[in-house]
Protein backbone atom coordinates (compact mmCIF):
# COMPACT_ATOMS: atom_id res chain seq x y z
CA UNK A 1 0.00 0.00 0.00
CA UNK A 2 1.11 3.55 -0.69
CA UNK A 3 0.43 6.72 1.24
CA UNK A 4 -1.69 8.99 -0.94
CA UNK A 5 -1.97 12.72 -0.26
CA UNK A 6 -5.04 14.55 -1.61
CA UNK A 7 -4.92 18.26 -2.44
CA UNK A 8 -8.08 20.15 -3.40
CA UNK A 9 -8.63 23.03 -5.79
CA UNK A 10 -9.13 26.74 -5.21
CA UNK A 11 -12.22 27.48 -3.13
CA UNK A 12 -12.56 23.80 -2.21
CA UNK A 13 -11.41 21.35 0.44
CA UNK A 14 -10.71 17.63 0.30
CA UNK A 15 -14.42 16.81 0.39
CA UNK A 16 -14.09 17.32 -3.37
CA UNK A 17 -12.73 13.74 -3.33
CA UNK A 18 -15.84 12.26 -1.67
CA UNK A 19 -16.67 10.18 -4.76
CA UNK A 20 -13.11 9.01 -5.36
CA UNK A 21 -12.24 5.42 -4.42
CA UNK A 22 -8.57 4.76 -3.62
CA UNK A 23 -8.99 1.22 -2.33
CA UNK A 24 -7.01 0.11 0.70
CA UNK A 25 -4.30 2.73 0.37
CA UNK A 26 -3.56 5.04 3.29
CA UNK A 27 -5.14 8.37 2.34
CA UNK A 28 -4.05 11.70 3.86
CA UNK A 29 -6.32 14.71 3.17
CA UNK A 30 -4.23 17.89 2.93
CA UNK A 31 -5.96 20.89 4.51
CA UNK A 32 -5.00 24.41 3.52
CA UNK A 33 -2.64 26.33 5.79
CA UNK A 34 -2.62 30.11 5.82
CA UNK A 35 0.03 31.44 3.44
CA UNK A 36 2.33 34.40 3.87
CA UNK A 37 1.72 37.17 1.37
CA UNK A 38 5.19 36.53 -0.11
CA UNK A 39 4.60 32.80 -0.66
CA UNK A 40 4.75 31.40 -4.17
CA UNK A 41 3.30 28.04 -5.17
CA UNK A 42 6.84 26.70 -4.77
CA UNK A 43 7.31 27.92 -1.19
CA UNK A 44 3.77 26.96 -0.25
CA UNK A 45 4.38 23.44 -1.58
CA UNK A 46 7.48 23.28 0.62
CA UNK A 47 5.32 24.15 3.64
CA UNK A 48 2.89 21.35 2.78
CA UNK A 49 5.78 18.90 2.47
CA UNK A 50 6.95 19.75 5.99
CA UNK A 51 3.49 20.06 7.54
CA UNK A 52 2.29 16.69 6.22
CA UNK A 53 5.63 14.83 6.08
CA UNK A 54 5.34 14.13 2.36
CA UNK A 55 8.29 11.85 1.70
CA UNK A 56 9.89 10.15 -1.29
CA UNK A 57 7.81 7.39 -2.91
CA UNK A 58 4.53 8.93 -1.74
CA UNK A 59 1.68 9.56 -4.18
CA UNK A 60 0.11 13.01 -4.50
CA UNK A 61 -3.22 13.61 -6.23
CA UNK A 62 -4.14 17.21 -6.98
CA UNK A 63 -7.33 18.69 -8.37
CA UNK A 64 -7.09 22.03 -10.23
CA UNK A 65 -4.90 24.30 -7.99
CA UNK A 66 -3.99 21.14 -6.09
CA UNK A 67 -2.50 19.69 -9.26
CA UNK A 68 -0.21 22.69 -9.70
CA UNK A 69 0.90 22.28 -6.09
CA UNK A 70 1.42 18.54 -6.68
CA UNK A 71 3.82 19.44 -9.49
CA UNK A 72 5.70 21.81 -7.19
CA UNK A 73 5.90 19.12 -4.49
CA UNK A 74 7.23 16.61 -7.05
CA UNK A 75 9.99 19.06 -8.00
CA UNK A 76 11.18 18.95 -4.38
CA UNK A 77 10.44 15.33 -3.39
CA UNK A 78 10.88 12.26 -5.60
CA UNK A 79 7.31 10.96 -5.62
CA UNK A 80 6.12 7.53 -6.68
CA UNK A 81 3.30 9.08 -8.70
CA UNK A 82 1.84 12.53 -9.30
CA UNK A 83 -1.77 12.51 -10.50
CA UNK A 84 -3.44 15.65 -11.81
CA UNK A 85 -7.20 15.96 -12.27
CA UNK A 86 -8.61 19.00 -14.10
CA UNK A 87 -5.34 20.87 -13.76
CA UNK A 88 -2.23 21.95 -15.68
CA UNK A 89 1.41 20.82 -15.49
CA UNK A 90 3.19 23.95 -16.74
CA UNK A 91 2.58 27.58 -17.59
CA UNK A 92 2.59 26.52 -21.27
CA UNK A 93 -0.72 24.72 -20.66
CA UNK A 94 -2.27 27.76 -18.94
CA UNK A 95 -5.33 29.40 -20.54
CA UNK A 96 -5.20 32.73 -22.35
CA UNK A 97 -6.78 34.66 -19.49
CA UNK A 98 -3.73 34.07 -17.27
CA UNK A 99 -1.82 36.50 -19.49
CA UNK A 100 -4.75 38.91 -19.55
CA UNK A 101 -4.90 39.19 -15.75
CA UNK A 102 -1.14 39.69 -15.60
CA UNK A 103 -1.48 42.68 -17.91
CA UNK A 104 -4.75 43.90 -16.37
CA UNK A 105 -4.44 42.78 -12.70
CA UNK A 106 -8.06 43.35 -11.67
CA UNK A 107 -7.73 40.65 -9.00
CA UNK A 108 -5.48 42.95 -6.95
CA UNK A 109 -8.36 45.40 -6.58
CA UNK A 110 -10.82 42.89 -5.14
CA UNK A 111 -10.95 41.95 -1.44
CA UNK A 112 -10.68 38.25 -0.65
CA UNK A 113 -14.22 38.10 0.70
CA UNK A 114 -15.61 39.35 -2.60
CA UNK A 115 -13.57 36.76 -4.50
CA UNK A 116 -15.21 34.06 -2.36
CA UNK A 117 -18.67 35.42 -3.21
CA UNK A 118 -17.80 35.69 -6.90
CA UNK A 119 -17.18 31.95 -6.83
CA UNK A 120 -20.92 31.33 -6.61
CA UNK A 121 -21.55 33.57 -9.62
CA UNK A 122 -19.06 31.72 -11.80
CA UNK A 123 -20.26 28.27 -10.71
CA UNK A 124 -21.90 27.61 -14.13
CA UNK A 125 -18.44 27.84 -15.75
CA UNK A 126 -17.30 24.85 -13.69
CA UNK A 127 -20.01 22.56 -15.04
CA UNK A 128 -23.43 21.15 -14.18
CA UNK A 129 -23.89 19.82 -10.65
CA UNK A 130 -26.69 17.84 -9.07
CA UNK A 131 -28.36 19.19 -5.92
CA UNK A 132 -26.03 17.43 -3.49
CA UNK A 133 -22.85 18.42 -5.33
CA UNK A 134 -24.06 22.02 -5.68
CA UNK A 135 -24.69 22.19 -1.93
CA UNK A 136 -21.18 20.85 -1.24
CA UNK A 137 -19.64 23.27 -3.73
CA UNK A 138 -21.34 26.24 -2.04
CA UNK A 139 -20.44 25.00 1.44
CA UNK A 140 -16.77 24.65 0.51
CA UNK A 141 -16.78 28.18 -0.90
CA UNK A 142 -18.43 29.62 2.22
CA UNK A 143 -15.81 27.99 4.42
CA UNK A 144 -12.87 29.16 2.31
CA UNK A 145 -10.45 31.66 3.81
CA UNK A 146 -10.68 35.00 1.95
CA UNK A 147 -6.98 35.54 2.69
CA UNK A 148 -6.10 32.19 1.14
CA UNK A 149 -8.33 32.77 -1.90
CA UNK A 150 -6.75 36.14 -2.68
CA UNK A 151 -3.22 34.79 -2.21
CA UNK A 152 -3.91 31.70 -4.32
CA UNK A 153 -5.37 33.66 -7.24
CA UNK A 154 -2.24 35.81 -7.39
CA UNK A 155 0.14 32.87 -6.85
CA UNK A 156 -1.48 30.90 -9.68
CA UNK A 157 -1.24 33.83 -12.09
CA UNK A 158 2.43 34.33 -11.13
CA UNK A 159 3.26 30.63 -11.65
CA UNK A 160 6.07 30.23 -14.19
CA UNK A 161 6.77 26.51 -14.02
CA UNK A 162 8.05 24.85 -17.20
CA UNK A 163 9.35 21.65 -15.56
CA UNK A 164 7.45 18.36 -15.69
CA UNK A 165 8.70 15.99 -12.98
CA UNK A 166 8.88 12.23 -13.40
CA UNK A 167 5.90 9.92 -12.93
CA UNK A 168 3.16 12.46 -13.76
CA UNK A 169 -0.28 11.20 -14.81
CA UNK A 170 -2.80 13.73 -16.08
CA UNK A 171 -6.59 13.43 -16.41
CA UNK A 172 -8.61 16.20 -18.08
CA UNK A 173 -12.11 16.71 -19.44
CA UNK A 174 -12.91 17.82 -22.98
CA UNK A 175 -15.61 20.19 -21.68
CA UNK A 176 -13.47 21.94 -19.07
CA UNK A 177 -14.07 25.70 -19.40
CA UNK A 178 -11.31 26.59 -16.93
CA UNK A 179 -8.41 24.63 -18.46
CA UNK A 180 -8.77 23.89 -22.17
CA UNK A 181 -7.77 20.29 -22.82
CA UNK A 182 -6.46 21.24 -26.29
CA UNK A 183 -3.62 23.15 -24.62
CA UNK A 184 -2.67 20.15 -22.46
CA UNK A 185 -0.16 17.52 -23.57
CA UNK A 186 0.10 13.86 -22.61
CA UNK A 187 -3.20 13.62 -20.75
CA UNK A 188 -6.05 11.14 -20.66
CA UNK A 189 -9.19 12.95 -21.83
CA UNK A 190 -12.61 12.15 -20.38
CA UNK A 191 -15.44 12.82 -22.81
CA UNK A 192 -17.94 15.31 -21.41
CA UNK A 193 -15.71 16.03 -18.41
CA UNK A 194 -16.05 19.55 -17.01
CA UNK A 195 -13.82 21.29 -14.47
CA UNK A 196 -15.74 19.58 -11.67
CA UNK A 197 -15.88 16.17 -13.34
CA UNK A 198 -14.46 14.80 -10.09
CA UNK A 199 -18.12 14.92 -9.01
CA UNK A 200 -20.08 13.50 -11.93
CA UNK A 201 -17.38 11.52 -13.78
CA UNK A 202 -16.03 9.83 -10.65
CA UNK A 203 -16.73 6.36 -12.06
CA UNK A 204 -14.46 6.96 -15.06
CA UNK A 205 -11.83 8.69 -12.92
CA UNK A 206 -11.84 5.83 -10.41
CA UNK A 207 -11.21 3.33 -13.19
CA UNK A 208 -8.27 5.38 -14.46
CA UNK A 209 -6.90 5.81 -10.94
CA UNK A 210 -7.11 2.09 -10.29
CA UNK A 211 -5.02 1.41 -13.41
CA UNK A 212 -2.52 4.15 -12.55
CA UNK A 213 -2.06 2.97 -8.97
CA UNK A 214 -1.40 -0.58 -10.20
CA UNK A 215 1.56 0.57 -12.29
CA UNK A 216 5.02 -0.08 -10.89
C-alpha positions as CSV (number, residue, x, y, z in Angstrom):
1,X,0.0,0.0,0.0
2,X,1.1,3.5,-0.7
3,X,0.4,6.7,1.2
4,X,-1.7,9.0,-0.9
5,X,-2.0,12.7,-0.3
6,X,-5.0,14.5,-1.6
7,X,-4.9,18.3,-2.4
8,X,-8.1,20.2,-3.4
9,X,-8.6,23.0,-5.8
10,X,-9.1,26.7,-5.2
11,X,-12.2,27.5,-3.1
12,X,-12.6,23.8,-2.2
13,X,-11.4,21.4,0.4
14,X,-10.7,17.6,0.3
15,X,-14.4,16.8,0.4
16,X,-14.1,17.3,-3.4
17,X,-12.7,13.7,-3.3
18,X,-15.8,12.3,-1.7
19,X,-16.7,10.2,-4.8
20,X,-13.1,9.0,-5.4
21,X,-12.2,5.4,-4.4
22,X,-8.6,4.8,-3.6
23,X,-9.0,1.2,-2.3
24,X,-7.0,0.1,0.7
25,X,-4.3,2.7,0.4
26,X,-3.6,5.0,3.3
27,X,-5.1,8.4,2.3
28,X,-4.0,11.7,3.9
29,X,-6.3,14.7,3.2
30,X,-4.2,17.9,2.9
31,X,-6.0,20.9,4.5
32,X,-5.0,24.4,3.5
33,X,-2.6,26.3,5.8
34,X,-2.6,30.1,5.8
35,X,0.0,31.4,3.4
36,X,2.3,34.4,3.9
37,X,1.7,37.2,1.4
38,X,5.2,36.5,-0.1
39,X,4.6,32.8,-0.7
40,X,4.8,31.4,-4.2
41,X,3.3,28.0,-5.2
42,X,6.8,26.7,-4.8
43,X,7.3,27.9,-1.2
44,X,3.8,27.0,-0.2
45,X,4.4,23.4,-1.6
46,X,7.5,23.3,0.6
47,X,5.3,24.1,3.6
48,X,2.9,21.4,2.8
49,X,5.8,18.9,2.5
50,X,7.0,19.8,6.0
51,X,3.5,20.1,7.5
52,X,2.3,16.7,6.2
53,X,5.6,14.8,6.1
54,X,5.3,14.1,2.4
55,X,8.3,11.8,1.7
56,X,9.9,10.1,-1.3
57,X,7.8,7.4,-2.9
58,X,4.5,8.9,-1.7
59,X,1.7,9.6,-4.2
60,X,0.1,13.0,-4.5
61,X,-3.2,13.6,-6.2
62,X,-4.1,17.2,-7.0
63,X,-7.3,18.7,-8.4
64,X,-7.1,22.0,-10.2
65,X,-4.9,24.3,-8.0
66,X,-4.0,21.1,-6.1
67,X,-2.5,19.7,-9.3
68,X,-0.2,22.7,-9.7
69,X,0.9,22.3,-6.1
70,X,1.4,18.5,-6.7
71,X,3.8,19.4,-9.5
72,X,5.7,21.8,-7.2
73,X,5.9,19.1,-4.5
74,X,7.2,16.6,-7.0
75,X,10.0,19.1,-8.0
76,X,11.2,18.9,-4.4
77,X,10.4,15.3,-3.4
78,X,10.9,12.3,-5.6
79,X,7.3,11.0,-5.6
80,X,6.1,7.5,-6.7
81,X,3.3,9.1,-8.7
82,X,1.8,12.5,-9.3
83,X,-1.8,12.5,-10.5
84,X,-3.4,15.6,-11.8
85,X,-7.2,16.0,-12.3
86,X,-8.6,19.0,-14.1
87,X,-5.3,20.9,-13.8
88,X,-2.2,21.9,-15.7
89,X,1.4,20.8,-15.5
90,X,3.2,24.0,-16.7
91,X,2.6,27.6,-17.6
92,X,2.6,26.5,-21.3
93,X,-0.7,24.7,-20.7
94,X,-2.3,27.8,-18.9
95,X,-5.3,29.4,-20.5
96,X,-5.2,32.7,-22.4
97,X,-6.8,34.7,-19.5
98,X,-3.7,34.1,-17.3
99,X,-1.8,36.5,-19.5
100,X,-4.7,38.9,-19.5
101,X,-4.9,39.2,-15.8
102,X,-1.1,39.7,-15.6
103,X,-1.5,42.7,-17.9
104,X,-4.8,43.9,-16.4
105,X,-4.4,42.8,-12.7
106,X,-8.1,43.4,-11.7
107,X,-7.7,40.6,-9.0
108,X,-5.5,43.0,-7.0
109,X,-8.4,45.4,-6.6
110,X,-10.8,42.9,-5.1
111,X,-10.9,41.9,-1.4
112,X,-10.7,38.3,-0.7
113,X,-14.2,38.1,0.7
114,X,-15.6,39.3,-2.6
115,X,-13.6,36.8,-4.5
116,X,-15.2,34.1,-2.4
117,X,-18.7,35.4,-3.2
118,X,-17.8,35.7,-6.9
119,X,-17.2,32.0,-6.8
120,X,-20.9,31.3,-6.6
121,X,-21.5,33.6,-9.6
122,X,-19.1,31.7,-11.8
123,X,-20.3,28.3,-10.7
124,X,-21.9,27.6,-14.1
125,X,-18.4,27.8,-15.8
126,X,-17.3,24.8,-13.7
127,X,-20.0,22.6,-15.0
128,X,-23.4,21.1,-14.2
129,X,-23.9,19.8,-10.6
130,X,-26.7,17.8,-9.1
131,X,-28.4,19.2,-5.9
132,X,-26.0,17.4,-3.5
133,X,-22.9,18.4,-5.3
134,X,-24.1,22.0,-5.7
135,X,-24.7,22.2,-1.9
136,X,-21.2,20.9,-1.2
137,X,-19.6,23.3,-3.7
138,X,-21.3,26.2,-2.0
139,X,-20.4,25.0,1.4
140,X,-16.8,24.7,0.5
141,X,-16.8,28.2,-0.9
142,X,-18.4,29.6,2.2
143,X,-15.8,28.0,4.4
144,X,-12.9,29.2,2.3
145,X,-10.5,31.7,3.8
146,X,-10.7,35.0,2.0
147,X,-7.0,35.5,2.7
148,X,-6.1,32.2,1.1
149,X,-8.3,32.8,-1.9
150,X,-6.7,36.1,-2.7
151,X,-3.2,34.8,-2.2
152,X,-3.9,31.7,-4.3
153,X,-5.4,33.7,-7.2
154,X,-2.2,35.8,-7.4
155,X,0.1,32.9,-6.9
156,X,-1.5,30.9,-9.7
157,X,-1.2,33.8,-12.1
158,X,2.4,34.3,-11.1
159,X,3.3,30.6,-11.6
160,X,6.1,30.2,-14.2
161,X,6.8,26.5,-14.0
162,X,8.1,24.8,-17.2
163,X,9.3,21.7,-15.6
164,X,7.5,18.4,-15.7
165,X,8.7,16.0,-13.0
166,X,8.9,12.2,-13.4
167,X,5.9,9.9,-12.9
168,X,3.2,12.5,-13.8
169,X,-0.3,11.2,-14.8
170,X,-2.8,13.7,-16.1
171,X,-6.6,13.4,-16.4
172,X,-8.6,16.2,-18.1
173,X,-12.1,16.7,-19.4
174,X,-12.9,17.8,-23.0
175,X,-15.6,20.2,-21.7
176,X,-13.5,21.9,-19.1
177,X,-14.1,25.7,-19.4
178,X,-11.3,26.6,-16.9
179,X,-8.4,24.6,-18.5
180,X,-8.8,23.9,-22.2
181,X,-7.8,20.3,-22.8
182,X,-6.5,21.2,-26.3
183,X,-3.6,23.1,-24.6
184,X,-2.7,20.2,-22.5
185,X,-0.2,17.5,-23.6
186,X,0.1,13.9,-22.6
187,X,-3.2,13.6,-20.8
188,X,-6.0,11.1,-20.7
189,X,-9.2,12.9,-21.8
190,X,-12.6,12.1,-20.4
191,X,-15.4,12.8,-22.8
192,X,-17.9,15.3,-21.4
193,X,-15.7,16.0,-18.4
194,X,-16.1,19.5,-17.0
195,X,-13.8,21.3,-14.5
196,X,-15.7,19.6,-11.7
197,X,-15.9,16.2,-13.3
198,X,-14.5,14.8,-10.1
199,X,-18.1,14.9,-9.0
200,X,-20.1,13.5,-11.9
201,X,-17.4,11.5,-13.8
202,X,-16.0,9.8,-10.7
203,X,-16.7,6.4,-12.1
204,X,-14.5,7.0,-15.1
205,X,-11.8,8.7,-12.9
206,X,-11.8,5.8,-10.4
207,X,-11.2,3.3,-13.2
208,X,-8.3,5.4,-14.5
209,X,-6.9,5.8,-10.9
210,X,-7.1,2.1,-10.3
211,X,-5.0,1.4,-13.4
212,X,-2.5,4.2,-12.5
213,X,-2.1,3.0,-9.0
214,X,-1.4,-0.6,-10.2
215,X,1.6,0.6,-12.3
216,X,5.0,-0.1,-10.9
